[in-house]
Amino acid sequence: MDFPSNTSELNEYAVLQAYLDDKSSLEETVKNFTSNSDSSSAEDKLLRSWDALGLTASKSPSDSSAQEKLVSFLTALRDCDTKVGDVEGKSVSWSSFPLFGRQIREHWNYDERAAQEDDEVAHMWANANAFAARVTATASAFDSSDPRDFSLYAIWALRAALEDKDDVPDATVRAAAMWILYAGEVLRKQSKDKRSYEGKVAQAGNKYPNKEWNGFEMDRWRSWNNRFANISEVLPYPEIKDIAKKTKRHMGDLANC
C-alpha cells in the first residue's frame, strides 16, 4: 500500500499515535482527529485523515491491541455527527465516513514481488487486510451502504491466495488468512446466504474455470477450507504453515455459525 510521503508528518497521524500510546482518550482522539485547524477544504481534510488512518493500521501488527483500538476509534467516529463540510456539493458529517471507501480503494494496491522481497511490505499488507477484516466484522450485515463493509476485499484476497495458482507467495496467503481470522463469522454467514455481486468482480479464480461463483457461497467456502488445509501441509515456510493451520482450525470452529 502506497501513501503520500508526508502522511506520517500529518497532525491526524500524530493524533492517532497519541491514542495508541495511551496519551489521549478515545473522546479526545475523535475531537482532535476531526478538527480542521488549518481550515482546508472538507475533501482535503478527509483525504489526509483517511490516509493517516490507513498508514497507522498498516503499521499496526495484525494481532495487536492497536488494531482493536483503531476499530474502537472508527466505531466512535461512526457515532460522531460533527459536520465535515461540503463534499461534491453535499453537506456531510463524519458519521457517514465520506470518501472513506474511495480512499481505501485508492491505496489497496498489492505488489506481490515487492512483498516477496521485503518482509516489511508483506507484513504491512497483512496488517491492512486484518484491519479491513476487523472493520467489516463491525458492519451492518449484508448492508452494502455501510461504509465499514469491505467484504468484497475478502474475496479478492482469498481468491489471490487460494484460487488463482498453486505456487503462491507466503505474503499473499498471510493476507488472505486475516479475513478468516478476523471476519470469519460474517464471511461464513454471507456464504450460507449466498451474497453475490454484479458482473465479474467476484468471479472464481483461474484454478476454477467451471465454477460460476459471483460472490460468497458454501461451495467456495469449502474450497477455501481445503486449500488452507493443503497449504498447512505442503508449504515449506513454518510461519505460514502455522497461520494456515490456525485458519483452518478457525474455519472448523465456525462450522455451526
C-alpha positions as CSV (number, residue, x, y, z in Angstrom):
1,M,0.0,0.0,0.0
2,D,1.3,3.4,-1.0
3,F,0.6,6.6,0.9
4,P,1.8,10.1,0.3
5,S,5.3,10.6,1.6
6,N,4.3,13.2,4.1
7,T,1.5,11.1,5.7
8,S,3.5,10.3,8.8
9,E,4.0,14.0,9.3
10,L,0.3,14.9,9.4
11,N,-1.4,16.1,12.5
12,E,-4.0,13.4,12.1
13,Y,-1.3,10.7,12.1
14,A,0.1,12.2,15.3
15,V,-3.3,12.2,16.9
16,L,-3.7,8.5,16.2
17,Q,-0.3,7.7,17.6
18,A,-1.0,9.5,20.8
19,Y,-4.2,7.5,21.1
20,L,-2.4,4.2,20.5
21,D,0.3,5.2,23.0
22,D,-2.4,5.9,25.7
23,K,-1.6,9.6,25.8
24,S,-5.0,10.6,24.6
25,S,-8.5,9.3,25.4
26,L,-10.9,8.0,22.8
27,E,-13.1,11.1,23.2
28,E,-10.1,13.4,22.8
29,T,-8.9,11.5,19.8
30,V,-12.1,11.8,17.9
31,K,-12.3,15.5,18.7
32,N,-8.7,16.1,17.6
33,F,-8.9,13.9,14.6
34,T,-12.0,15.6,13.2
35,S,-10.7,19.1,13.9
36,N,-9.8,21.1,10.8
37,S,-7.4,23.5,12.4
38,D,-6.0,24.9,9.1
39,S,-9.4,25.5,7.6
40,S,-8.6,23.4,4.5
41,S,-11.3,22.2,2.2
42,A,-13.5,19.3,3.5
43,E,-12.2,17.0,0.8
44,D,-8.6,17.7,1.6
45,K,-9.2,17.2,5.3
46,L,-11.0,13.9,4.7
47,L,-8.3,12.5,2.3
48,R,-5.4,13.2,4.6
49,S,-7.4,11.9,7.6
50,W,-8.1,8.6,5.9
51,D,-4.5,8.3,4.7
52,A,-3.3,8.8,8.3
53,L,-5.7,6.1,9.5
54,G,-4.7,3.7,6.7
55,L,-1.0,4.1,7.3
56,T,-1.5,3.7,11.0
57,A,-3.4,0.5,10.5
58,S,-0.9,-0.9,8.1
59,K,1.9,-0.3,10.6
60,S,-0.1,-1.9,13.5
61,P,0.6,-5.7,13.8
62,S,-2.5,-7.7,12.8
63,D,-2.9,-9.4,16.2
64,S,-2.1,-6.3,18.3
65,S,-4.2,-4.3,20.7
66,A,-3.5,-1.3,18.5
67,Q,-5.7,-2.7,15.8
68,E,-8.5,-3.3,18.3
69,K,-8.2,0.3,19.4
70,L,-8.3,1.6,15.9
71,V,-11.6,-0.3,15.3
72,S,-13.0,1.2,18.6
73,F,-11.9,4.6,17.2
74,L,-13.8,4.0,14.0
75,T,-16.9,2.9,15.9
76,A,-16.8,6.1,17.9
77,L,-16.4,8.1,14.7
78,R,-19.5,6.4,13.4
79,D,-21.4,8.0,16.2
80,C,-19.9,11.4,15.6
81,D,-22.4,13.8,14.0
82,T,-19.9,16.6,13.6
83,K,-20.1,18.2,10.2
84,V,-17.1,18.0,7.9
85,G,-18.4,20.5,5.3
86,D,-19.4,20.2,1.7
87,V,-18.2,17.3,-0.4
88,E,-19.3,17.1,-4.0
89,G,-22.0,19.7,-3.4
90,K,-23.4,17.9,-0.3
91,S,-23.0,18.7,3.4
92,V,-21.6,15.6,5.1
93,S,-20.8,14.5,8.7
94,W,-18.1,12.2,10.0
95,S,-20.6,9.6,10.9
96,S,-21.1,8.7,7.2
97,F,-17.4,8.2,6.6
98,P,-17.4,10.4,3.5
99,L,-14.7,9.3,0.9
100,F,-13.5,6.5,3.3
101,G,-14.2,3.7,0.9
102,R,-12.8,5.6,-2.1
103,Q,-9.6,6.4,-0.3
104,I,-9.1,2.8,0.9
105,R,-9.6,1.6,-2.6
106,E,-7.1,4.2,-3.9
107,H,-4.4,2.6,-1.8
108,W,-5.5,-1.0,-2.0
109,N,-2.5,-2.0,-4.1
110,Y,-0.6,-5.2,-3.7
111,D,2.8,-5.7,-5.3
112,E,3.4,-9.5,-5.0
113,R,7.0,-9.2,-6.0
114,A,7.7,-6.4,-3.5
115,A,6.1,-8.4,-0.8
116,Q,8.3,-11.4,-1.6
117,E,11.4,-9.2,-1.4
118,D,10.6,-7.0,1.6
119,D,9.3,-8.5,4.8
120,E,8.1,-5.1,6.0
121,V,5.9,-4.7,2.9
122,A,4.5,-8.2,3.4
123,H,3.5,-7.5,7.0
124,M,2.1,-4.1,6.2
125,W,-0.2,-5.8,3.6
126,A,-1.3,-8.4,6.1
127,N,-1.9,-5.7,8.7
128,A,-4.0,-3.7,6.2
129,N,-6.1,-6.8,5.5
130,A,-6.5,-7.6,9.2
131,F,-7.8,-4.1,9.8
132,A,-10.2,-4.1,6.9
133,A,-11.5,-7.5,8.2
134,R,-11.9,-6.2,11.7
135,V,-13.8,-3.2,10.4
136,T,-16.0,-5.4,8.2
137,A,-16.9,-7.5,11.3
138,T,-18.5,-4.4,12.8
139,A,-20.6,-3.5,9.8
140,S,-24.3,-4.0,9.4
141,A,-24.8,-7.5,8.0
142,F,-25.4,-7.5,4.2
143,D,-25.8,-3.7,4.1
144,S,-23.8,-2.6,1.1
145,S,-24.4,1.0,2.0
146,D,-22.5,0.6,5.3
147,P,-19.1,2.3,4.7
148,R,-17.5,-0.3,7.0
149,D,-18.3,-3.3,4.8
150,F,-15.3,-4.4,2.8
151,S,-16.5,-8.0,2.2
152,L,-15.6,-7.8,-1.5
153,Y,-12.0,-7.2,-0.5
154,A,-12.1,-10.5,1.4
155,I,-13.0,-12.3,-1.9
156,W,-10.1,-10.6,-3.7
157,A,-7.6,-11.6,-1.0
158,L,-8.8,-15.1,-0.7
159,R,-9.1,-15.5,-4.5
160,A,-5.5,-14.3,-5.0
161,A,-4.2,-16.7,-2.3
162,L,-6.4,-19.8,-2.9
163,E,-8.0,-19.8,-6.3
164,D,-5.5,-18.4,-8.9
165,K,-2.5,-20.7,-8.8
166,D,-0.7,-23.3,-6.7
167,D,2.6,-21.5,-6.2
168,V,1.5,-18.5,-4.0
169,P,3.9,-16.2,-2.1
170,D,3.6,-16.5,1.7
171,A,2.6,-12.8,1.9
172,T,-0.5,-13.5,-0.2
173,V,-1.5,-16.4,2.0
174,R,-0.9,-14.5,5.2
175,A,-3.1,-11.6,4.0
176,A,-5.9,-13.9,3.0
177,A,-5.9,-15.7,6.4
178,M,-6.5,-12.4,8.1
179,W,-10.0,-12.3,6.6
180,I,-10.9,-15.7,8.1
181,L,-9.3,-15.0,11.4
182,Y,-10.9,-11.5,12.0
183,A,-14.1,-11.6,9.9
184,G,-14.7,-15.3,9.5
185,E,-18.1,-15.4,11.2
186,V,-19.6,-12.8,9.0
187,L,-18.0,-14.2,5.8
188,R,-19.4,-17.7,6.6
189,K,-22.9,-16.2,7.2
190,Q,-22.6,-14.5,3.8
191,S,-21.6,-17.7,2.2
192,K,-24.6,-19.5,3.7
193,D,-26.9,-16.8,2.4
194,K,-25.1,-16.6,-1.0
195,R,-24.3,-13.0,-1.0
196,S,-23.5,-12.1,-4.6
197,Y,-22.1,-9.2,-6.6
198,E,-22.9,-7.9,-10.1
199,G,-20.7,-8.6,-13.0
200,K,-17.4,-10.4,-12.7
201,V,-15.9,-8.6,-9.8
202,A,-16.2,-11.6,-7.5
203,Q,-15.8,-14.4,-10.1
204,A,-13.8,-17.6,-9.4
205,G,-10.1,-17.6,-9.8
206,N,-8.1,-19.2,-12.6
207,K,-8.0,-22.7,-10.9
208,Y,-11.8,-22.9,-11.0
209,P,-12.8,-22.1,-14.6
210,N,-16.0,-24.1,-14.4
211,K,-17.3,-22.5,-11.2
212,E,-20.0,-19.9,-11.6
213,W,-19.2,-18.1,-8.4
214,N,-20.1,-14.4,-8.3
215,G,-19.8,-13.9,-4.5
216,F,-19.9,-15.9,-1.3
217,E,-21.4,-19.4,-1.2
218,M,-20.7,-22.6,0.8
219,D,-19.1,-24.4,-2.1
220,R,-16.5,-21.6,-2.3
221,W,-16.1,-21.6,1.5
222,R,-15.3,-25.3,1.4
223,S,-12.8,-24.8,-1.3
224,W,-11.0,-22.2,0.8
225,N,-11.0,-24.6,3.8
226,N,-9.5,-27.3,1.7
227,R,-6.8,-25.0,0.3
228,F,-5.8,-23.8,3.7
229,A,-5.5,-27.4,4.8
230,N,-3.3,-28.2,1.8
231,I,-1.1,-25.2,2.4
232,S,-0.6,-26.2,6.0
233,E,0.8,-29.5,4.9
234,V,2.9,-28.6,1.8
235,L,4.4,-25.1,2.2
236,P,8.0,-25.1,3.4
237,Y,7.6,-21.9,5.5
238,P,6.9,-22.7,9.2
239,E,5.2,-19.3,9.9
240,I,2.8,-19.6,7.0
241,K,2.1,-23.3,7.7
242,D,1.2,-22.3,11.3
243,I,-1.1,-19.5,10.0
244,A,-2.8,-21.8,7.6
245,K,-3.3,-24.4,10.4
246,K,-4.8,-21.8,12.6
247,T,-7.0,-20.5,9.9
248,K,-8.3,-24.0,9.0
249,R,-8.9,-24.7,12.7
250,H,-10.9,-21.4,13.0
251,M,-13.0,-22.3,10.0
252,G,-13.8,-25.6,11.7
253,D,-14.9,-23.6,14.8
254,L,-17.2,-21.7,12.6
255,A,-19.0,-24.8,11.3
256,N,-22.1,-24.1,13.3
257,C,-22.4,-20.4,12.6
